Amino acid sequence: MKKLILAAAVAASFVSSFAHAEDAPKPDNEFTFNAAVVSDYRYRGLTQTRFDPALQVGADYTNNPTGLYLGTWATNIKWIKDAGTIAGQSTKGNIEWDIYGGKRGDIGGGFTYDVGGLYYYYPGNTLANSGVKNANTFELYGQVGYGPGYFKYSQSLTNLFGAVNSKYSQYYDLGANIDSYFGTVVGLHLGHQSVHGSTAQFSYNDWKIGVSKTFEDLAGITLGVAYVGTDLKDGVSTTPASNGLKNVGRNGVVFSLSKTF
């Protein structure tokens, strides 16, 4: 049960985290919007929706000359409710709202960088109101990329998604998004969540292997499928689903349908 508090969200993406070069020059100020439906919202390998589907929407602003960007993203969740009762109160919270900003650009020699901060906000969550735990979390991150590969490091400046005394927890993300046959992109990811403090025993590893394809003749819709998993054991991290306890980090297949416009 305690492991549920470590779960949170930023989108389970199956497309490249680096933009492909375009023939036409980009405008100085660029606004984009995105929407997606996923069969199961996974974040760092853990289900956020009790293995049920999620609807996700977001918006981004980029100042291309400087590389500065701001964005927001939202999705439905269930993991806070699955935490049960804290300090005599039933936990509540069914929305995750992310707000982020940073700067990205070229380092030289084919290397890229991306640095910024991300705030995970859970409106009305009773973890915060209970005075015992607060689901809201703020992380700083830095990423270095080369070709299709990247390494990203994130560190929380608050408790990590409600875990007690977990400030300064770290997440390591190594991956690649490789252009492949028939216009597909193969996404590979290996991550490690290091949890600090009294909940350090809940640190774990996660992974993902995915394939996605954007269909320009279908209004630019992107379809994706990925196999996701963790090394969590049954009984260590469970969710009280109506049909029995389930490991929130169990291996599984996730499908996605998304569009950026």
C-alpha angles and dihedrals in degrees: 000000000000089000091065089069089064092060121098139137152260113148124295095232127191097184129083118287089215123069117241115238115262128212094224118067116254121244118253091245117035129186122190134175130202139193132183144175117208129186091224127006106229123183119185087345096305124111113242095186104046089258091303127124124275135205114217133187134177147166133210137193122197129184098207099195092058101026091232116145143179128192148166133203136179139192141166117258141181105191096096092055089049090061088082120206126353122184090348094306127112108238117245136187129113103173133070116198118187125197119186143164141173148123132278134181148119124309094189134255091063094303124128132194138204123185130172151106134276128199118199108204124188108192114221095358112164092213085078095041093051091068089225103085137005120211093197111103138186123202135181117212141188128191134189120193136188121183108317094340132086144174120209129188124195129185127187118228090192134041108299110255092318100315108145117253092353099133113144094026112160138217125199119201123187119175152127137220107207127192108232142171124321093013095299127142120217113211121201124183138173120179141177124202110204110194117199130208129018093345095053090118088072095068112126147165128246137186143188137195114188145164127205137177132191115217108208091185088058096059092277095296115166121214120197142178127187140177109224131184150149138207092244115132127229111268093026097079118018141157124215096235116176091251096049142292117315134188105251091208099048119135115268149145121259125195125201139188116191144161135194118203 
